[in-house]
Amino acid sequence: MELNNAIYQRRSIRQYKAHTMTENEVLEIIKAGQMAPSWKNSQTPRYFVALSEEAKAKVIDALADFNKERAQNASCIIVTAIKTKRSGYDTDGTPATHLGHGFECFDNGLATQNICLKAYDMGYGSLIMGLYDEKKVRAIFGIEDDLAVCALVAIGKADICPDMPRRRALEDILVIK
Ligand SMILES: Cc1cc2nc3c(=O)[nH]c(=O)nc-3n(C[C@H](O)[C@H](O)[C@H](O)COP(=O)(O)O)c2cc1C
């Protein structure tokens, strides 16, 4: 599939139809995340994937109410996390830039976009979710304190074909000199 198709046609999918995803497909998707650039190649994103019905039910229970219905029937839900105090930091643990810990989520976002585009390329829709009960999510997978839980990503067969939400005009977001 053309990269352009994935960039322009991918949409956030908020309704899925039941479909079983294989573990190999999960690996393929996570490998695409691994290919993302990262601060000094620090590769700080980590992934916890709910693939069984039991694990998915637990993660869905941890989602914000309005996301619970949206993630129903997802084939898997990926919890993305990041090793803290590494991306954007000097080796002595001090922030190396004015963004402080901002590059941690930056690296996670790059990897997450790769994941969504790869999923699209494999015929899956995706939904990034930022609202959930962090303590519950940590408990499900036993996520240690040295990781910050970041976005959750539902992936599955789309049961709808949404229009693209309006984008701002280029002149609103761009300066060229
Ligand atoms: C960090 C982040 C958090 C998001 N959280 C949610 C969410 O909790 N629930 C939801 O339905 N969509 C969520 N979205 C999806 C956005 O609403 C969506 O990307 C945006 O409306 C543009 O639509 P598109 O992805 O179809 O282009 C999130 C997106 C990002 C990047």
The ligand as an SDF file (V2000), in Angstrom:
LIG
                    3D

 31 33  0  0  0  0  0  0  0  0999 V2000
   -3.0510   11.6640   22.3510 C   0  0  0  0  0  0  0  0  0  0  0  0
   -4.4080   11.3570   21.7520 C   0  0  0  0  0  0  0  0  0  0  0  0
   -5.4370   10.9700   22.5840 C   0  0  0  0  0  0  0  0  0  0  0  0
   -6.6920   10.6500   22.0520 C   0  0  0  0  0  0  0  0  0  0  0  0
   -7.6850   10.2190   22.8910 N   0  0  0  0  0  0  0  0  0  0  0  0
   -8.8550    9.8370   22.3640 C   0  0  0  0  0  0  0  0  0  0  0  0
   -9.8480    9.2610   23.2090 C   0  0  0  0  0  0  0  0  0  0  0  0
   -9.6580    9.1070   24.4240 O   0  0  0  0  0  0  0  0  0  0  0  0
  -11.0210    8.8640   22.6360 N   0  0  0  0  0  0  0  0  0  0  0  0
  -11.2670    9.0120   21.2890 C   0  0  0  0  0  0  0  0  0  0  0  0
  -12.3510    8.6240   20.8300 O   0  0  0  0  0  0  0  0  0  0  0  0
  -10.3290    9.5650   20.4670 N   0  0  0  0  0  0  0  0  0  0  0  0
   -9.1300    9.9480   20.9540 C   0  0  0  0  0  0  0  0  0  0  0  0
   -8.1570   10.4440   20.1280 N   0  0  0  0  0  0  0  0  0  0  0  0
   -8.4010   10.5030   18.6610 C   0  0  0  0  0  0  0  0  0  0  0  0
   -8.5830   11.9390   18.1350 C   0  0  0  0  0  0  0  0  0  0  0  0
   -9.8140   12.4500   18.5620 O   0  0  0  0  0  0  0  0  0  0  0  0
   -8.4660   11.9120   16.5960 C   0  0  0  0  0  0  0  0  0  0  0  0
   -7.1810   11.5110   16.2240 O   0  0  0  0  0  0  0  0  0  0  0  0
   -8.8000   13.2690   15.9540 C   0  0  0  0  0  0  0  0  0  0  0  0
  -10.1410   13.6150   16.1680 O   0  0  0  0  0  0  0  0  0  0  0  0
   -8.5400   13.2710   14.4330 C   0  0  0  0  0  0  0  0  0  0  0  0
   -9.2750   12.2530   13.7770 O   0  0  0  0  0  0  0  0  0  0  0  0
   -8.5480   11.1390   12.8780 P   0  0  0  0  0  0  0  0  0  0  0  0
   -7.6380   10.3480   13.7930 O   0  0  0  0  0  0  0  0  0  0  0  0
   -9.6520   10.2870   12.3200 O   0  0  0  0  0  0  0  0  0  0  0  0
   -7.7720   11.8340   11.8200 O   0  0  0  0  0  0  0  0  0  0  0  0
   -6.9110   10.7580   20.6400 C   0  0  0  0  0  0  0  0  0  0  0  0
   -5.8450   11.1340   19.8090 C   0  0  0  0  0  0  0  0  0  0  0  0
   -4.6070   11.4170   20.3470 C   0  0  0  0  0  0  0  0  0  0  0  0
   -3.4620   11.7670   19.4130 C   0  0  0  0  0  0  0  0  0  0  0  0
  1  2  1  0
  2  3  1  0
  2 30  2  0
  3  4  2  0
  4  5  1  0
  4 28  1  0
  5  6  2  0
  6  7  1  0
  6 13  1  0
  7  8  2  0
  7  9  1  0
  9 10  1  0
 10 11  2  0
 10 12  1  0
 12 13  2  0
 13 14  1  0
 14 15  1  0
 14 28  1  0
 15 16  1  0
 16 17  1  0
 16 18  1  0
 18 19  1  0
 18 20  1  0
 20 21  1  0
 20 22  1  0
 22 23  1  0
 23 24  1  0
 24 25  2  0
 24 26  1  0
 24 27  1  0
 28 29  2  0
 29 30  1  0
 30 31  1  0
M  END
$$$$
